[in-house]
Structure formats: C-alpha cells, structure tokens
Amino acid sequence: MKNVAIFLVILGFWDTASLPVASANFDFVTDSHPAPISFIVNTSGEAYGELEGGYSFTQKNIFMENNIKIQKFVTGAHFFYISDKGIIEAENDLRAISIYFSLV
C-alpha cells in the first residue's frame, strides 16, 4: 500500500511532504491507501482512476480563482482537501474554502 502523499506527487500536484496539515481528523502522513493502477488527468488538472483492490478515486477542483487552487481528493468514504497552504480536513467544500482563507 502506498501513502496518499506519494500518489499525489506522482500526479504532479504539489510536493505534499512540505505542506502543513491544517486539521487533524485524518492522518495524512500515516493513513495509507492502495496504490494506483490507472488514472487519467483532464485538461483542468482533475484526476480520476482506480486503486488496487478495485477502489476508485477522484481528485477534483473545488475552487480555482485568483491564483488559488483547492482540490478535493476522494477515495471510498475518505476525503480531504489539498491547497497551496496545506492539507485541509473539512466536512464539506464550503468549510474547506473557509479554512483555506483563515490560514496564514
């Protein structure tokens, strides 16, 4: 099983190892998921694919404006948000955007 951080680096999004964790209800560093077996990235930078074991995943843009990019990474019932300010844990997209703007 590969760590999600490694997978996101493969997608070329951001170097997640250097990003701060904005909230703690998902352990981004130690929680792992099956490795990707296939994925596609569209022209908007969103990714869709399949993980080992038949799990699907998505990495979708939820906010892209004024040089701000926030994506939601979903696999199974687990999801979190990734931005240039770090990993954001939130219960929904609106809360994730609010947390983003509260970060320094």
C-alpha positions as MATLAB code, in Angstrom:
seq = 'MKNVAIFLVILGFWDTASLPVASANFDFVTDSHPAPISFIVNTSGEAYGELEGGYSFTQKNIFMENNIKIQKFVTGAHFFYISDKGIIEAENDLRAISIYFSLV';
ca = [
       0.000    0.000    0.000;
       1.297    3.420   -0.912;
       0.892    6.555    1.103;
      -1.517    9.073   -0.401;
       1.231   11.707   -0.321;
       3.350    9.633   -2.690;
       0.405    9.214   -5.023;
      -0.263   12.953   -5.176;
       3.349   13.645   -6.002;
       3.027   11.149   -8.864;
       0.103   13.204  -10.164;
       2.353   16.242  -10.058;
       0.024   18.377   -7.981;
       2.211   19.756   -5.171;
       5.048   18.397   -3.105;
       2.778   17.406   -0.222;
       5.684   16.445    2.035;
       6.390   20.128    2.612;
       2.787   21.151    3.248;
       1.420   21.745    6.756;
      -1.600   19.771    7.928;
      -4.451   22.193    8.526;
      -6.580   19.896   10.644;
      -6.176   16.570   12.394;
      -9.185   14.291   11.825;
      -7.361   12.446    9.008;
      -3.750   11.420    9.491;
      -2.348   12.295    6.093;
       1.126   11.015    6.910;
       0.336    7.585    8.385;
      -3.023    6.628    6.836;
      -2.428    4.791    3.594;
      -4.466    3.642    0.642;
      -3.927    1.045   -2.063;
      -1.558    2.026   -4.856;
      -2.977    3.466   -8.093;
      -3.200    1.038  -11.004;
      -4.569    3.506  -13.544;
      -5.611    7.138  -13.736;
      -6.246    9.959  -16.166;
      -5.760   13.674  -15.685;
      -8.015   16.017  -17.627;
      -7.080   19.433  -19.008;
      -8.335   21.116  -15.803;
      -5.866   19.131  -13.693;
      -8.517   16.840  -12.201;
      -7.682   13.146  -11.866;
      -9.825   10.026  -11.960;
      -8.680    6.470  -11.567;
      -8.632    3.113   -9.904;
      -6.600    1.830   -6.977;
      -5.514   -1.740   -6.250;
      -8.450   -3.747   -4.904;
     -10.911   -2.066   -7.265;
     -11.305    1.193   -5.334;
     -11.923    4.291   -7.376;
     -10.653    7.765   -6.601;
     -11.160   11.320   -7.778;
      -9.167   14.485   -7.331;
     -11.448   17.378   -8.351;
     -11.092   21.136   -8.391;
     -13.455   22.821   -5.958;
     -12.037   26.356   -6.089;
      -9.858   27.892   -8.773;
      -9.784   31.663   -8.739;
      -7.226   34.469   -8.254;
      -4.281   32.032   -8.264;
      -5.975   29.910   -5.572;
      -6.292   26.191   -6.226;
      -8.100   23.824   -3.856;
      -8.726   20.215   -4.822;
     -10.772   17.505   -3.121;
      -9.204   14.049   -3.049;
     -11.759   11.248   -2.554;
     -11.209    7.510   -2.233;
     -14.022    5.390   -0.885;
     -15.590    7.151    2.115;
     -12.415    9.140    2.857;
     -11.747   12.615    1.548;
      -9.598   15.645    2.234;
      -8.642   18.853    0.506;
      -5.259   19.921   -0.868;
      -4.192   23.504   -1.417;
      -1.064   25.600   -1.694;
      -1.467   26.286    2.049;
      -1.541   22.639    3.048;
      -3.821   19.684    3.606;
      -7.273   20.728    4.806;
      -9.689   18.474    6.672;
     -13.270   19.678    6.452;
     -16.740   18.150    6.407;
     -17.705   19.880    3.133;
     -16.382   22.084    0.320;
     -17.618   25.369    1.792;
     -15.925   24.662    5.123;
     -12.694   23.753    3.296;
     -12.724   27.088    1.468;
     -13.393   28.900    4.757;
     -10.491   27.106    6.437;
      -8.264   27.969    3.483;
      -8.952   31.695    3.852;
      -8.306   31.522    7.604;
      -4.818   30.067    7.086;
      -1.860   32.427    7.030;
];
